[in-house]
Amino acid sequence: MATGHVEVLKGGFRAVVYAGKDPITGRKSYLKETHPTRDLAVQAKERLVAQVEADRIPDQSATLDHLLRRWLEVADHELSADLAGLQFHLRTHVPVRFASAVRPAGSARPTF
């Protein structure tokens, strides 16, 4: 069962709900929303708890590498002939710092 609470801020209130551990990093994950009134924050907390319990949590911490890989899976049929060129440009122009930690052993750049 998901748990949450409402924090008091200087200019409002924040709804915070524990959403489990991130499967990639292993860090604790929280959903947060800020609102001007306590009532709105309580409503947000209840909505966020329902999302967590229904396992409908948006992935807000996905890496650029992960998002590009997912996009290539979907866009593969749309690009067909240009896919190799797009993969080349992603390999050569997307900086290494945007890539995830998951790479082939010994590879300095992401593999798209």
N, C-alpha and C positions, 0 to 999 in steps of 0.2 A: 504494500500500500504506500502510495506517495505521500510525502509530508511537505508542509510548507509553512511559512510564517510571513508576517508583514513587518517591515522595518520602518522606523520613523526617520525621515530625512529632514534637512533644514527647510526645503521648499515643498515637501510632499511625503509620499509613502511609497515603499517598494515591496512588491510581492515577490517572494523567493520560494522556489519549489525545487527540491532535490530530484534530479532526473536519472540518477545512477552513474555508472562510470563510463567514460568515453572508451569505446572498444579499441581505438588506435593508441591513444596516449596513456590510458589507464587512470587519468585524472578524474576527480569528481566533477560531475556536470550539474549545473543549476540553470533553471529557466528564471529570468528576472524581467519584471516590468515595473516602471515607475509611473505613479499617478498623483494628481494633486490632492485627492481626498482619500481618507481611510476606506470609505465604502467602495470606491472604485478599485482600490488595491485589493480589498477582500474578494470582490467579484473576480478580479484577474487571478488571484491565487486559486480560487475554486476552479476556474477555467483551466489554468495550467496543471492543476492536480488531475483534472479529468483527462487532459491530453496525455499526461505521463501514464495514467492507469490504462488508457486505451492504446498505449504504445504508438501515439501519433505525435512524436516529438520531431520538430524540424531540426535538421542537422545544421546548426549555426556555426560550427567550428570546422567544417570541411576544408581541406587544403585545396589550393589551386590545382595541384597535381591530380587530386582525386576528382575534382569537378571536371577538369579537362578530359580525364579518362572516361568518365561517365558520359560526357557530351559526345566524345568520339564514338562510343558504342551506339548512341542514338543517331548521330549524324552520319554514320558510316554509309548508310544507304543513300543519303542525299548527296554525298560528296563524290562517291565512287572514284572517278579519275583523279580528282584533286587531293585525295586522302594522303598519298605519299608526300606530296608537296607541303601539305599542312603539317604533317608530322615532322618534316624536315625543319620548317620554320619554328615550330614549337620547341624542338630540340636545340636550335641554334639561337633563338631570341628570347626565350623565357629564362630569366635568371635562375641560377641554382637555388637561391634562397627561397624561391616560391615553391620548390619541389618538396614533396613529403620525404620523410626519413626512410620510406620503403623504396629501395632501389636494388638492382642486382649487385651482388658483392663486388667491390672494387670499382664501381661506376661512380664517377664524379658528377654526371649529369643524369637527369631523369630520362627514362626510356618511354617514349610515347608511341 
